[in-house]
Amino acid sequence: MNIRYQDLSLTLKKTKNILISPHQYWLELANIEEQKKDLYIHYALPLIGMCSLFVFVGTLVNFQNITHAFTQMISTFISLTAGIYLSTLIIKLMAPSFQASSNENRNFMLVIYSTSIFCIFHSIANTFSYFSFYRQLFILFELYFVRLLWLGATPILHIPEKKKAGFTLISGLIILSIPMILEKLLSYILQIPIISI
């Protein structure tokens, strides 16, 4: 697994495209067949790595405790990575109920691109203290991923319009809750003070 500067540059470019012009970018992505492994190595891993590093730096600056910052970085990396994979698996299993494609690569594409914004804002939120106004603001920004999921559902998984609302609601809850549950579990296991994160 070799992450190059080009992967980081491409990750930033793709994230900017999905953030600024999501409808157009989903239509472009619908015509691309990316393998899950390649998408993980060249997009998800650099994104999650950057977010985890950002959490490390932010936590270190705000709490001035290298052990706390390191364990928070590990917790973020594991919870986001496992959360994306578990969300993809669950969404793939429920896709036929919504007359959607159950192609694993397409499901992973929908989850990782829509979740990229969640990862970024969630990582920024985690650098502030628990009751901080800025933390609450960035947690609110995390929810933008639901709009991205809505816009990508039909071009990527061919979900009929009448099934799109239910799919978006259930998928959004899955994508939102799994990384957060994993993060709380890891906080408990790694002895990270949850209230001060």
C-alpha positions in Angstrom: 0.0 0.0 0.0 1.8 3.0 -1.3 0.3 6.5 -0.7 1.9 9.1 -2.9 1.6 12.9 -3.0 -0.6 12.5 -6.1 -3.1 10.5 -4.0 -3.3 13.3 -1.5 -3.7 15.9 -4.2 -6.3 13.8 -6.0 -8.2 13.2 -2.7 -8.4 17.0 -2.1 -9.5 17.6 -5.6 -12.3 14.9 -5.5 -13.4 16.2 -2.1 -13.6 19.7 -3.4 -15.7 18.5 -6.4 -18.1 16.6 -4.2 -18.5 19.5 -1.9 -18.9 22.3 -4.4 -20.7 20.7 -7.3 -22.1 17.4 -6.0 -24.8 16.8 -8.6 -22.4 17.2 -11.5 -19.7 15.2 -9.8 -22.0 12.3 -9.1 -23.0 12.1 -12.7 -19.3 11.9 -13.6 -18.6 9.2 -11.0 -21.6 7.2 -12.4 -19.6 6.6 -15.6 -16.5 5.4 -13.8 -16.0 1.9 -12.5 -13.6 2.0 -9.6 -12.6 -1.1 -7.7 -13.2 -1.0 -3.9 -9.5 -1.6 -3.2 -8.3 1.1 -5.5 -10.9 3.6 -4.1 -9.8 2.8 -0.6 -6.0 3.1 -1.3 -6.2 6.2 -3.5 -9.1 8.1 -1.9 -10.4 6.8 1.4 -7.0 6.1 3.1 -5.5 9.5 2.3 -8.7 11.2 3.4 -9.0 9.3 6.7 -5.2 9.7 7.3 -5.4 13.4 6.8 -8.5 13.6 9.1 -6.7 11.6 11.8 -3.6 13.7 11.6 -5.8 16.8 11.9 -7.4 15.4 15.0 -3.9 14.6 16.4 -2.7 18.2 15.8 -5.9 19.8 17.0 -6.1 17.7 20.1 -2.4 18.3 20.9 -2.8 22.0 20.6 -6.1 22.2 22.6 -5.3 19.7 25.3 -1.5 19.7 25.3 -1.3 16.0 26.1 0.5 13.9 23.5 -0.9 10.6 24.8 -4.4 11.9 24.6 -3.7 13.3 21.1 -2.2 10.0 19.9 -5.0 7.8 21.2 -7.6 10.2 19.8 -5.9 10.0 16.4 -5.9 6.1 16.6 -9.6 6.1 17.7 -10.5 8.4 14.8 -8.6 6.4 12.2 -10.1 3.1 13.3 -13.7 4.3 13.8 -13.8 6.0 10.4 -12.2 3.1 8.5 -14.3 0.5 10.2 -17.4 2.7 10.0 -17.1 3.1 6.3 -16.6 -0.6 5.7 -19.4 -1.7 8.0 -21.8 0.9 6.5 -21.0 -0.3 3.0 -21.7 -3.9 4.0 -25.0 -3.0 5.7 -26.1 -0.7 2.8 -25.2 -3.4 0.2 -27.3 -6.0 2.1 -30.4 -3.7 2.2 -30.0 -2.3 -1.3 -32.3 -4.9 -3.0 -35.1 -3.7 -0.7 -34.9 -0.3 -2.3 -34.5 -1.8 -5.9 -30.9 -0.6 -5.8 -27.7 -2.1 -7.2 -26.0 -4.4 -4.7 -22.7 -4.1 -6.5 -20.1 -3.8 -3.7 -17.8 -1.4 -5.6 -20.8 1.0 -6.4 -22.0 0.8 -2.8 -18.5 1.6 -1.5 -18.2 4.5 -4.0 -21.5 6.0 -2.7 -20.6 5.6 0.9 -17.0 6.9 0.7 -17.7 9.9 -1.4 -20.8 11.0 0.6 -19.0 10.2 3.9 -15.9 12.2 3.0 -17.5 15.5 4.1 -18.7 13.8 7.3 -15.1 12.6 8.0 -13.7 16.1 7.5 -16.2 18.0 9.7 -16.2 15.2 12.3 -12.4 15.4 12.6 -12.5 19.2 12.9 -15.3 18.9 15.6 -13.2 16.5 17.6 -10.4 19.0 18.0 -12.6 21.3 20.2 -13.7 20.7 23.7 -17.0 18.9 24.2 -19.2 21.9 24.9 -17.5 24.3 22.6 -19.6 26.3 20.2 -17.2 25.4 17.3 -17.6 21.7 18.0 -21.4 22.0 17.9 -21.1 24.0 14.6 -18.9 21.5 12.9 -21.2 18.6 14.1 -24.0 20.4 12.4 -21.9 20.7 9.2 -21.4 16.9 9.3 -25.0 16.5 8.3 -24.3 17.8 4.8 -23.3 14.3 3.9 -27.0 13.4 3.9 -27.6 15.7 0.9 -24.6 14.1 -0.9 -26.1 10.7 -0.2 -29.4 11.9 -1.6 -27.8 13.3 -4.7 -25.7 10.2 -5.3 -28.2 7.5 -4.7 -29.8 7.5 -8.1 -26.7 8.0 -10.4 -24.6 5.5 -8.5 -27.0 2.8 -7.3 -29.9 3.5 -9.7 -32.5 3.9 -6.9 -35.9 4.8 -8.2 -37.1 8.3 -7.1 -40.0 6.9 -5.0 -37.5 4.8 -2.9 -34.8 7.4 -2.6 -36.1 9.1 0.6 -36.3 5.9 2.6 -32.9 4.8 1.4 -31.3 8.1 2.2 -32.8 8.2 5.7 -31.8 4.7 6.6 -28.4 4.9 5.0 -27.7 8.2 6.6 -28.5 6.9 10.0 -26.2 3.9 9.4 -23.3 6.0 8.1 -23.8 8.5 11.0 -24.2 6.1 13.9 -21.6 3.3 13.2 -18.4 5.5 13.3 -19.8 7.3 16.4 -20.6 4.1 18.2 -17.1 2.7 17.3 -15.5 6.0 18.5 -17.3 5.8 21.8 -16.3 2.1 22.3 -12.6 2.9 21.4 -12.7 5.9 23.8 -13.7 3.5 26.5 -11.2 0.9 25.6 -8.3 3.4 25.1 -9.3 5.3 28.2 -9.9 8.6 26.4 -11.9 11.0 28.5 -15.1 11.2 26.5 -16.4 14.5 28.0 -13.3 16.4 27.1 -13.0 15.2 23.5 
